[in-house]
C-alpha cells in the first residue's frame, strides 16, 4: 500500500464526517471504543465476529489516546483482516511486521495534521517540536508528517526517521 492510498483514505474520512477527531470518527465508523487497564499496551484494535473494537489504556494522557485512536483507525481501514493488532510499548515484543505499524503511523499523521496547517507552520519557521505542540501531537508524528509531505514533492528537512514503534515511547 502506498502513501497516496493512505492519504486519500484519511482525507476522505475527514471530508465525509467533517472532522479529524479520531474519537468521533471511530464512533461514525461503528468502532466500539473502550478504555481499560492494559499494563504495557497503549492500545489495540481487533475485529471479532463483524464487531470492531479499539481498546485504549486508561493510564495514558488525552493527546496520546487521540494518537493511539487514529493509529488504530488506520489498522481498521487497512489491516482488518489480520486479526488482532496490538500497539505495545518498548517493553513488549511486537506481534506484527513493522510495515503494518508504519502504515498505521502514516495514517495517523495524515489524519491528525492537515497538509495546509502543517505547511503554514513550516513557513513560519516552527520546529517540529513547536509544530507538534501547536497541532496536539507528538514530535515523532510531526516528523512522520514531514516525511509524507516530502513524498508528495515538498523538500522538508527530516532530522531523523522515527521507528515503527515510536508510540511505545509515549
C-alpha positions as CSV (number, residue, x, y, z in Angstrom):
1,X,0.0,0.0,0.0
2,X,1.4,3.4,-0.9
3,X,1.3,6.7,0.8
4,X,-1.1,8.1,-1.7
5,X,-3.7,5.5,-0.8
6,X,-3.3,6.2,2.9
7,X,-3.5,9.9,2.4
8,X,-6.7,9.6,0.3
9,X,-8.3,7.4,2.9
10,X,-7.6,9.8,5.8
11,X,-8.7,12.8,3.8
12,X,-11.9,11.1,2.6
13,X,-12.9,10.3,6.2
14,X,-12.3,13.9,7.2
15,X,-14.3,15.2,4.3
16,X,-17.1,12.7,4.8
17,X,-17.5,13.3,8.5
18,X,-16.3,16.9,8.6
19,X,-13.9,16.3,11.5
20,X,-10.5,14.9,12.2
21,X,-11.4,14.0,15.8
22,X,-10.4,10.3,15.9
23,X,-12.9,9.5,18.7
24,X,-15.8,10.9,16.7
25,X,-14.6,9.1,13.5
26,X,-14.4,5.8,15.4
27,X,-18.0,6.3,16.5
28,X,-19.1,7.1,13.0
29,X,-17.3,4.0,11.7
30,X,-19.1,1.8,14.2
31,X,-16.0,1.0,16.1
32,X,-16.6,0.4,19.8
33,X,-14.1,2.4,21.9
34,X,-13.2,1.1,25.3
35,X,-10.7,2.2,28.0
36,X,-9.1,-0.5,30.1
37,X,-6.1,-1.1,32.2
38,X,-3.7,-2.7,29.7
39,X,-0.4,-2.7,31.7
40,X,2.3,-2.5,28.9
41,X,-0.1,-2.0,26.0
42,X,-1.0,1.5,24.8
43,X,-4.0,0.2,22.9
44,X,-5.1,-2.2,20.3
45,X,-7.6,-2.8,17.5
46,X,-9.4,-6.0,17.0
47,X,-12.2,-7.3,14.7
48,X,-14.3,-10.2,16.0
49,X,-17.5,-11.5,14.5
50,X,-18.0,-8.4,12.5
51,X,-17.6,-6.2,15.6
52,X,-14.8,-3.6,15.6
53,X,-13.1,-2.5,18.8
54,X,-10.4,-0.1,19.8
55,X,-9.2,-0.5,23.4
56,X,-7.1,2.3,24.8
57,X,-5.0,2.1,28.0
58,X,-6.8,4.2,30.6
59,X,-3.5,5.3,32.1
60,X,-2.3,7.4,29.1
61,X,-2.9,11.1,28.5
62,X,-5.6,12.5,26.3
63,X,-3.2,13.6,23.5
64,X,-1.6,10.1,23.4
65,X,-5.1,8.5,23.5
66,X,-6.1,10.5,20.4
67,X,-3.0,9.5,18.5
68,X,-3.4,5.8,19.5
69,X,-7.1,6.0,18.4
70,X,-6.1,7.5,15.0
71,X,-3.4,4.9,14.6
72,X,-5.8,2.1,15.4
73,X,-8.4,3.5,12.9
74,X,-5.6,3.1,10.4
75,X,-5.5,-0.6,11.3
76,X,-9.2,-0.8,10.9
77,X,-9.0,0.8,7.4
78,X,-6.1,-1.2,6.1
79,X,-5.4,-4.3,8.3
80,X,-8.8,-5.5,9.5
81,X,-8.3,-9.0,8.0
82,X,-5.1,-9.6,10.0
83,X,-7.0,-10.2,13.3
84,X,-5.8,-8.6,16.5
85,X,-3.4,-5.7,16.1
86,X,-1.8,-4.6,19.4
87,X,0.1,-1.4,19.9
88,X,2.7,-2.1,22.5
89,X,5.3,-0.1,24.3
90,X,9.0,-0.7,24.2
91,X,8.9,-3.4,26.9
92,X,6.9,-5.8,24.8
93,X,7.7,-7.8,21.7
94,X,6.0,-6.6,18.6
95,X,3.5,-9.1,17.2
96,X,3.4,-7.6,13.6
97,X,5.7,-6.6,10.9
98,X,6.9,-3.0,11.1
99,X,5.4,-2.2,7.7
100,X,1.9,-2.5,9.2
101,X,2.9,-0.2,12.1
102,X,4.4,2.3,9.7
103,X,1.3,2.4,7.6
104,X,-0.9,3.0,10.7
105,X,1.5,5.7,11.8
106,X,1.3,7.3,8.3
107,X,-2.5,7.2,8.6
108,X,-2.4,8.9,12.0
109,X,-0.1,11.6,10.7
110,X,-2.2,12.3,7.7
111,X,-5.4,12.2,9.7
112,X,-4.4,14.4,12.6
113,X,-2.3,17.0,10.7
114,X,-3.8,18.6,7.5
115,X,-1.2,19.5,4.9
116,X,-2.1,23.1,4.8
117,X,-1.9,23.7,8.5
118,X,1.4,21.8,8.8
119,X,3.0,23.7,5.9
120,X,1.8,27.0,7.2
121,X,3.7,26.3,10.4
122,X,6.8,25.2,8.5
123,X,6.6,28.5,6.5
124,X,6.7,30.3,9.9
125,X,9.9,28.5,10.8
126,X,8.4,26.4,13.5
127,X,10.5,23.5,14.7
128,X,9.0,20.0,14.6
129,X,8.5,20.2,18.4
130,X,6.6,23.5,18.0
131,X,4.5,22.1,15.2
132,X,3.7,19.1,17.3
133,X,2.7,21.2,20.3
134,X,0.6,23.5,18.1
135,X,-1.2,20.6,16.4
136,X,-1.6,18.5,19.6
137,X,0.6,15.5,18.6
138,X,4.0,14.1,19.5
139,X,7.2,15.3,17.8
140,X,7.9,12.0,16.1
141,X,4.4,12.1,14.4
142,X,5.2,15.6,13.1
143,X,8.4,14.2,11.6
144,X,6.5,11.4,10.0
145,X,4.2,14.0,8.5
146,X,7.2,15.8,7.1
147,X,8.4,12.5,5.5
148,X,4.9,12.1,3.9
149,X,5.0,15.7,2.6
150,X,8.4,15.0,1.1
151,X,6.9,12.0,-0.8
152,X,4.3,14.5,-2.1
153,X,7.0,16.7,-3.6
154,X,8.0,19.0,-0.8
155,X,11.6,19.4,0.4
156,X,11.5,19.5,4.2
157,X,14.4,18.7,6.4
158,X,13.8,15.5,8.3
159,X,16.2,15.2,11.2
160,X,15.7,11.5,11.8
161,X,13.4,8.7,10.9
162,X,11.2,7.7,13.8
163,X,11.0,3.9,14.3
164,X,7.8,2.0,13.6
165,X,7.2,1.6,17.4
166,X,7.7,5.3,18.3
167,X,4.3,5.4,20.0
168,X,5.7,2.9,22.6
169,X,7.9,5.7,23.9
170,X,5.0,7.9,25.0
